[in-house]
Amino acid sequence: MVASDDAELTRAPDTHRLEWPSFDPVRVGMPELCRAGLSENWLLKACGHRHWLALAAAHGMVRPEFHGSLGERLYPAFVAVDVKGLGAGLDSVGEHDRLDFALCLERVGRTRFHSRITVSAQGVAIAQVEMTTAFVHRAVPGMNRSATRAMVARPCRLLPAPGHRPPPFRPDTWDTIAGFARRERAELADLVLDPAPHEDFNGAEFLYFSAFQAMLDRAEWQWCRQTAPLFVTHRRHIFYLGNAELGDKVKVTLCGIRKHAGIHSHWVEMRRNSDNAMIGVAFTQRKHFTLS
């Protein structure tokens, strides 16, 4: 699908949002699956790509190539992602199922946009993915740490959405999220990972947002494989606070863990090894997956 293809686009009359009832559906095969049903990592990439194309449509562009007022290349950097299992969940998806992506895009600030994507398999909703991005550019060419916010020079079709939006996540001011209280932070376990250029960095040379989810899964596998070898995501919040350079290792720290009513929850922080700067925080709720 081309970003500006209005054949699939339903524009809301209030000009505050754009909606697609089915944005580029997919027939499930091995690339979309993992050992526990639909791959969450693939799902994030698929939804992120559609979010990017929707941003292009919001700016009246056929190709998602964004530039600032000085001609500098801009990229929609992820600020937050919220994955929520619906109905039978991600583990209900199997080979040959049809996936549909119902997408609603809103503008929630000068540079921030929010999408809500309801994912259905065979016509039944199995997940909702909410994504917030902000346009950024590198203040220092080639340095990911220098990414700073900027506005797209081309006018946007969307007006800022009315109503209250929660403020961006701040690592030093939040109180309680997903049953975890900031004052109860501990350091229960950690793992140092070395992001690889062929797997974890994208074509814009940033550490890709889905790589954060992959690092969470790798760490969880190391920490929990003896007692609970396989999980499927019930809910996951990831907040993105920074990026990393190629060659910069990432320390993943388990700050809290809870088990209640069959749900295994954990709170994880991700920091650059080079300067200990926090680049991500995640709160995850997982349920056990039974091997067939």
Backbone torsions as a table, in degrees:
resi	resn	phi	psi	omega
1	MET	NA	139.2	175.8
2	VAL	-87.0	143.2	-173.2
3	ALA	-56.1	-37.5	-174.3
4	SER	-97.9	16.7	-178.4
5	ASP	-74.3	99.5	-175.8
6	ASP	-77.4	-0.7	177.1
7	ALA	-64.1	-30.1	-179.4
8	GLU	-103.5	2.6	-172.1
9	LEU	-103.4	133.2	172.0
10	THR	-113.9	112.9	-177.7
11	ARG	-91.0	125.3	-179.9
12	ALA	-65.9	144.3	-175.0
13	PRO	-67.2	-18.8	-177.4
14	ASP	-88.1	1.4	178.3
15	THR	60.8	14.1	178.6
16	HIS	-92.5	-10.2	-177.8
17	ARG	-154.9	159.1	171.7
18	LEU	-119.0	142.4	-176.8
19	GLU	-133.5	139.3	173.5
20	TRP	-124.4	121.7	179.2
21	PRO	-69.5	-27.9	176.9
22	SER	-153.6	103.8	-173.8
23	PHE	-98.6	100.1	173.3
24	ASP	55.4	69.4	-178.8
25	PRO	-62.5	160.3	-175.0
26	VAL	-131.8	140.7	170.4
27	ARG	-95.3	121.2	-171.3
28	VAL	-70.2	133.4	172.4
29	GLY	-136.2	-163.3	-178.4
30	MET	-61.5	-36.4	-180.0
31	PRO	-60.0	-27.4	-176.2
32	GLU	-90.3	-10.0	-172.6
33	LEU	-106.2	156.1	170.9
34	CYS	-131.1	-170.8	-176.7
35	ARG	-68.7	-16.0	-177.5
36	ALA	-120.8	42.2	177.8
37	GLY	95.2	-139.5	-179.0
38	LEU	-68.8	131.1	179.1
39	SER	-68.5	121.2	177.5
40	GLU	-64.9	-36.5	179.9
41	ASN	-64.4	-44.6	176.6
42	TRP	-62.8	-41.1	-178.2
43	LEU	-60.6	-42.4	178.4
44	LEU	-62.5	-43.8	178.8
45	LYS	-62.4	-43.0	-179.0
46	ALA	-64.1	-43.2	179.5
47	CYS	-70.5	-38.7	177.8
48	GLY	-61.4	-39.9	178.4
49	HIS	-63.7	-42.7	179.6
50	ARG	-68.6	-36.8	175.0
51	HIS	-59.5	-44.1	-179.6
52	TRP	-61.7	-46.2	178.7
53	LEU	-64.7	-36.2	177.1
54	ALA	-64.9	-36.8	175.5
55	LEU	-61.6	-39.3	177.2
56	ALA	-62.5	-43.8	178.4
57	ALA	-61.4	-37.9	-180.0
58	ALA	-64.5	-24.4	179.1
59	HIS	-103.4	11.9	176.9
60	GLY	67.5	31.6	-175.8
61	MET	-111.3	143.0	175.1
62	VAL	-79.4	-38.5	-179.7
63	ARG	-115.1	137.3	-177.8
64	PRO	-79.4	70.4	176.7
65	GLU	-119.7	100.8	-171.8
66	PHE	-98.3	141.0	179.1
67	HIS	-135.7	151.7	176.7
68	GLY	-88.3	-174.1	-175.0
69	SER	-67.0	-22.0	178.9
70	LEU	-99.8	10.3	179.4
71	GLY	85.5	1.4	-179.4
72	GLU	-69.7	145.0	-179.4
73	ARG	-74.6	130.7	178.2
74	LEU	-110.6	150.9	178.1
75	TYR	-132.5	141.8	174.7
76	PRO	-79.4	103.1	-179.6
77	ALA	-87.4	137.2	-178.8
78	PHE	-74.4	132.6	176.7
79	VAL	-100.0	-39.3	-179.6
80	ALA	-157.1	148.3	174.6
81	VAL	-135.2	136.2	178.8
82	ASP	-129.2	114.2	179.1
83	VAL	-107.0	127.7	-179.1
84	LYS	-132.0	124.3	175.9
85	GLY	-72.6	137.9	177.4
86	LEU	-121.5	150.9	176.0
87	GLY	55.4	-127.3	-179.0
88	ALA	-75.1	-13.4	173.1
89	GLY	84.2	-178.0	-176.3
90	LEU	-62.5	-31.3	-176.4
91	ASP	-74.7	-5.5	178.8
92	SER	-85.7	-9.5	-174.8
93	VAL	-83.1	136.2	-179.9
94	GLY	-133.3	175.8	-178.8
95	GLU	-58.2	138.5	177.7
96	HIS	79.4	-2.6	175.4
97	ASP	-65.6	149.6	174.0
98	ARG	-95.2	128.0	176.7
99	LEU	-104.3	130.5	174.7
100	ASP	-115.4	146.1	-177.3
101	PHE	-122.5	102.7	175.3
102	ALA	-89.5	115.1	-170.0
103	LEU	-117.2	135.0	172.8
104	CYS	-125.3	123.3	-178.8
105	LEU	-112.1	132.7	175.9
106	GLU	-128.9	151.0	171.4
107	ARG	-93.7	126.5	-174.2
108	VAL	-120.1	13.1	178.3
109	GLY	179.0	-175.5	-179.2
110	ARG	-63.1	-40.8	-177.5
111	THR	-120.1	-4.2	-173.9
112	ARG	-101.7	142.2	176.6
113	PHE	-133.4	147.6	-177.5
114	HIS	-128.7	132.3	174.7
115	SER	-121.1	146.8	172.9
116	ARG	-120.5	118.4	-174.8
117	ILE	-118.6	116.1	176.2
118	THR	-96.5	121.4	-175.7
119	VAL	-103.0	126.7	-179.5
120	SER	-120.5	143.2	173.8
121	ALA	-117.2	123.3	-177.4
122	GLN	53.4	36.4	175.9
123	GLY	84.6	1.4	-178.6
124	VAL	-115.1	127.4	-178.7
125	ALA	-64.1	129.7	-179.7
126	ILE	-122.4	-12.0	179.8
127	ALA	-164.2	154.5	170.3
128	GLN	-128.1	129.6	-178.9
129	VAL	-119.6	121.9	176.0
130	GLU	-110.2	133.3	-174.0
131	MET	-133.0	135.6	175.4
132	THR	-123.5	129.6	178.2
133	THR	-127.1	159.2	172.4
134	ALA	-133.6	139.2	179.2
135	PHE	-73.3	133.9	-179.6
136	VAL	-136.2	162.9	169.0
137	HIS	-140.9	161.3	178.0
138	ARG	-81.9	116.8	176.8
139	ALA	-67.1	-30.8	175.0
140	VAL	-115.3	115.6	-177.7
141	PRO	-53.0	132.0	176.6
142	GLY	82.3	-2.0	-177.7
143	MET	-112.6	110.6	-178.5
144	ASN	-64.8	-32.3	-178.1
145	ARG	-66.6	-16.4	-176.7
146	SER	-90.3	5.3	-178.1
147	ALA	-58.6	129.7	-179.6
148	THR	-137.1	154.3	-174.2
149	ARG	-71.5	150.8	-179.9
150	ALA	-155.5	164.4	179.2
151	MET	-105.1	144.6	175.6
152	VAL	-70.9	133.8	-178.3
153	ALA	-66.9	-34.8	-177.4
154	ARG	-73.1	137.0	-179.5
155	PRO	-61.0	146.3	179.6
156	CYS	-97.7	141.8	178.9
157	ARG	-73.1	-16.9	-173.5
158	LEU	-101.5	138.0	168.5
159	LEU	-88.3	153.8	176.9
160	PRO	-56.3	135.8	-177.7
161	ALA	-68.1	138.6	178.1
162	PRO	-73.5	165.6	176.9
163	GLY	97.0	166.0	-176.7
164	HIS	-80.4	134.6	172.9
165	ARG	-117.4	137.5	178.4
166	PRO	-61.0	145.1	179.8
167	PRO	-66.5	158.3	177.2
168	PRO	-57.4	149.4	179.6
169	PHE	-62.9	133.4	175.6
170	ARG	-120.1	122.3	-173.7
171	PRO	-65.4	-17.3	-176.8
172	ASP	-108.4	5.8	-176.6
173	THR	-129.0	-11.1	-177.5
174	TRP	-68.5	155.7	-176.9
175	ASP	-106.8	-66.4	-178.3
176	THR	-137.1	132.0	175.6
177	ILE	-139.4	131.4	174.4
178	ALA	51.9	35.7	178.0
179	GLY	85.7	-1.7	178.9
180	PHE	-103.4	136.8	177.2
181	ALA	-104.9	133.6	-176.5
182	ARG	-58.6	-34.5	-178.0
183	ARG	-67.9	-15.2	-178.1
184	GLU	-97.2	13.7	-178.3
185	ARG	-56.5	136.3	175.6
186	ALA	-134.4	172.6	173.8
187	GLU	-120.8	91.8	-171.7
188	LEU	-88.2	-29.0	179.7
189	ALA	-167.5	157.8	174.3
190	ASP	-148.3	162.5	-178.6
191	LEU	-149.9	133.5	177.1
192	VAL	-101.0	124.7	-178.6
193	LEU	-116.3	151.9	-177.9
194	ASP	-118.8	93.6	-177.9
195	PRO	-55.7	136.4	-175.4
196	ALA	-99.2	142.5	-176.7
197	PRO	-64.0	-30.8	-175.7
198	HIS	-85.0	-12.0	-175.8
199	GLU	-120.1	-36.3	-166.9
200	ASP	-109.0	-15.5	178.1
201	PHE	-104.8	145.5	-177.9
202	ASN	-95.7	-175.8	-177.4
203	GLY	-69.2	-17.5	175.2
204	ALA	-87.5	3.4	176.0
205	GLU	73.7	16.9	172.7
206	PHE	-94.8	152.9	167.0
207	LEU	-62.6	115.3	-169.7
208	TYR	-69.5	147.1	-175.1
209	PHE	-61.6	-33.2	179.5
210	SER	-71.1	-19.4	177.3
211	ALA	-66.4	-28.6	176.9
212	PHE	-63.1	-44.5	177.5
213	GLN	-63.4	-40.0	179.2
214	ALA	-63.3	-39.5	177.7
215	MET	-65.3	-37.2	176.5
216	LEU	-61.3	-43.7	-179.8
217	ASP	-66.7	-39.1	178.9
218	ARG	-64.4	-41.7	179.2
219	ALA	-66.6	-45.3	179.0
220	GLU	-59.1	-39.2	178.6
221	TRP	-60.8	-40.4	178.6
222	GLN	-69.4	-38.7	-174.2
223	TRP	-81.5	-30.8	-167.9
224	CYS	-119.7	-0.3	-170.6
225	ARG	-63.1	-26.8	-178.2
226	GLN	-75.7	-32.4	-176.1
227	THR	-103.4	-28.9	-178.4
228	ALA	-148.6	84.7	-168.9
229	PRO	-69.2	-21.0	-174.3
230	LEU	-144.9	128.9	179.7
231	PHE	-125.7	164.5	168.4
232	VAL	-131.3	142.0	-174.2
233	THR	-72.8	129.4	173.5
234	HIS	-96.8	-38.4	177.5
235	ARG	-159.7	139.2	176.2
236	ARG	-148.3	125.7	171.4
237	HIS	-107.4	127.7	171.9
238	ILE	-122.5	127.6	176.5
239	PHE	-111.3	128.5	-175.5
240	TYR	-102.4	121.8	-173.6
241	LEU	-115.6	-8.7	-178.6
242	GLY	-178.7	-173.5	-178.6
243	ASN	-134.7	-174.2	-177.5
244	ALA	-142.2	157.7	176.6
245	GLU	-89.2	156.3	173.4
246	LEU	-59.5	128.7	-177.5
247	GLY	96.9	-10.5	178.4
248	ASP	-86.9	118.2	179.7
249	LYS	-75.8	158.7	-177.7
250	VAL	-122.0	127.8	176.7
251	LYS	-94.7	123.1	-179.4
252	VAL	-106.2	122.5	-174.5
253	THR	-119.8	129.3	174.8
254	LEU	-83.5	113.6	-174.5
255	CYS	-101.6	-15.5	179.5
256	GLY	-169.2	151.1	179.6
257	ILE	-147.3	139.8	-180.0
258	ARG	-142.0	148.0	174.6
259	LYS	-132.3	123.6	-177.9
260	HIS	-154.7	129.7	174.3
261	ALA	51.7	42.2	177.1
262	GLY	80.7	2.3	179.1
263	ILE	-106.3	128.9	178.4
264	HIS	-103.1	115.7	-175.4
265	SER	-115.5	144.5	173.9
266	HIS	-146.8	154.0	179.4
267	TRP	-118.0	124.9	-173.8
268	VAL	-131.9	139.2	172.8
269	GLU	-112.2	147.5	177.2
270	MET	-123.8	128.5	-177.0
271	ARG	-130.5	145.4	171.1
272	ARG	-67.1	133.2	180.0
273	ASN	-68.8	-30.7	-172.9
274	SER	-66.5	-38.5	-177.2
275	ASP	-133.0	6.0	178.7
276	ASN	64.6	16.8	178.8
277	ALA	-73.2	135.1	178.6
278	MET	-74.5	126.1	179.6
279	ILE	-113.4	-9.2	178.9
280	GLY	-165.7	150.1	174.4
281	VAL	-135.9	137.8	-177.9
282	ALA	-136.7	141.4	175.0
283	PHE	-123.8	118.2	-169.6
284	THR	-124.3	137.6	172.2
285	GLN	-121.0	121.9	-175.6
286	ARG	-126.2	151.4	174.1
287	LYS	-119.0	158.0	-177.8
288	HIS	-69.8	142.9	175.2
289	PHE	-112.2	129.8	-179.0
290	THR	-94.8	123.3	178.6
291	LEU	-64.6	139.4	178.4
292	SER	-96.6	NA	NA
